[in-house]
Amino acid sequence: MHKVLNQHIHEYLKEREETKLLRELTACSVRNNSTDLYLNLNDYLQLSRHPLIIEAAQKALAEWGTTSSGSPVVGSYWPIHQELEEALKEWCGFEYGLLWNSGYTANKALLSSLPQKNDVVLVDRYVHNSVLIGMRETQAKLIRYRHLDLNHLEDLLRLYTHPDRTVFVVTESVFSMEGDYPDLKQMRLLKDRYQFFWIVDEAHAMGWYGPRGNGLVATFGVEKEVDILVATLGKSLASQGAFTLFHDRHLRSYLLNRTPEFIYSTYLTPAATAASLAAIEVIQTELIARQSQWLSQTLQLKNSLTHFFPSLPLYDSPILPLVIGDPETTLRLAAELAEQHHIYVGVIRPPSVPKGTSRLRLSLHCNLAFDSLAQILEDFFKKPVKKRGEHAKKTGYLIFE
Ligand SMILES: Cc1ncc(COP(=O)(O)O)c(C=O)c1O
């Protein structure tokens, strides 16, 4: 390696290591051990091993093979892809849809191709990295409004709304690092007043919320006002990939003509596509009757932890963020949870979250024994953090980021 590059890499990694922010990959070989609890995974409805979904994926494998083998614009857009698009449109109340290889790709493609020079893009301060990276490729102006602060958003709308430009507003429904969400009805009122172009990312809400498991946009009844709904297939929908939904057919056509992420990449595998198609069915036929139960149990669990985490956002979403502060203690606590209780949680450190807010992120799921988890966590956090044993500092525990 050239010495300049070598030095750059060395210095980068050294700095990460010294600040306890170095990420490492740990191959996990104990997935099927029933005593382990994987709260680092986003399989919120536990559908990744559902027999009907596995069967659907196997059938698609047998019929279509292991790969789509090419770009969707060169023949690898297949009836199974079209079928999933149709199902998603009907499920979520939109007229047009488009599948993508990942939620990251979809967001990046939207934000790099839609806003034009002179446009203004207003995003919640905590919006996903993919949105910010997409914006880097545009000449539009990016402004981040304070998290969930719709007054701040309105101030900005008042300032920037103008007949000669499009103002975009981008929010997640459920925020990936906080587990909270904006009042989408209030946002709709703002849209009535300022006519912005509204993009909502339902990555963490799809499946978990909605009268048919069809997301928080459906719960709030704002599907007619949202211009683009984007969501991943990789969380509750049990596979991989993502989708965007629209009311305007030209948007679909524009994106599939214009975005390199769509055009120059091998399309979703048929098995992943079929798995999500089956997941939509299973959610509606088997799971939805239990929704009010998992929502109330989730809220109860979060309530029980407010004694230790007073600023924990009290929302019934599947994301439980326990803000610890410094990365070292966060790593240590995650290691202890793994070692003592076989509970594996996400360790989230800067730059994924602001400095000083390193956290354990627990991705809850609908089949949890909520009461016993609450008890374990209460007992765990009762012990003063500073006096914990040094033994957990040594590496080798399973920690996930
Ligand atoms: C809010 C949000 N949007 C998009 C994504 C990316 O989705 P995918 O995992 O399909 O790339 C994530 C991933 O966690 C996310 O949290």
The ligand as a Gaussian input file, in Angstrom:
#p B3LYP/6-31G(d) Opt

LIG

0 1
 C      -34.861000       5.189000       9.208000
 C      -34.105000       4.268000       8.332000
 N      -34.202000       4.396000       7.012000
 C      -33.539000       3.578000       6.189000
 C      -32.749000       2.576000       6.669000
 C      -32.001000       1.702000       5.719000
 O      -32.727000       0.566000       5.413000
 P      -31.993000      -0.732000       4.827000
 O      -31.511000      -1.482000       6.007000
 O      -33.031000      -1.434000       4.038000
 O      -30.863000      -0.239000       3.986000
 C      -32.637000       2.366000       8.036000
 C      -31.800000       1.268000       8.529000
 O      -31.719000       0.927000       9.642000
 C      -33.316000       3.246000       8.891000
 O      -33.198000       3.137000      10.205000

